[in-house]
Amino acid sequence: MSIRGAILGCLSWKPFTGYELKKLFADSASLPWSGNNNQIYGSLIALHKEGKVDIEVQVQEKYPARKVYTLTEAGRAELKAWLLSTPSLPEQRKLFHIQLAWAEGLSPAELDGLFASYEESLANAILIEKAISRKGRPAPARSEREALLWRRIEEASLAGLEAELAWARGLRQELLGLSQAHPA
């Protein structure tokens, strides 16, 4: 997924400062970037140089000046081209799965501990997502369709975490049964 496309999409919703974009990305369940400064600000600088975004400097009395970014017509054209491009398949590579692929060298207790840690992390992520969802994330709702899309994207993120947790719990139980049937 293109961080440029995500930034242009956000700016098609409303003007943002770099800090506001960073916060929006960091708080999002569906945007895959950490929202670190290099990703956001580097992309904004490039988009500005290319004429895809404009900058308005807003002077503030007691704070540093704010740079507010808005989308240009060239930015809208790039966003539309990106939206019409062939969608990428969902990311299937998970670091935990790679760990499991090479976990033969672990004892049953060590492997069980690895699963316990992963399951706890997933359960915590689910609790956080549910709490944020109850509180509500900032999301555009310029139309009923847009509100539905954003709501369903958030649901898909949560469902993915829940499915991964169910998968991990099921595999952990299978491994426990295997180790009990064939003790070392």
Secondary structure, 3 states (H helix, E strand, C coil): CCHHHHHHHHHHHCCEEHHHHHHHHHHCCCCCCCCCHHHHHHHHHHHHHCCCEEEEEECCCCCCCEEEEEECHHHHHHHHHHHHCCCCCCCCCCHHHHHHHCHHHCCHHHHHHHHHHHHHHHHHHHHHHHHHHHHCCCCCCCCHHHHHHHHHHHHHHHHHHHHHHHHHHHHHHHHHHHHHHCCC
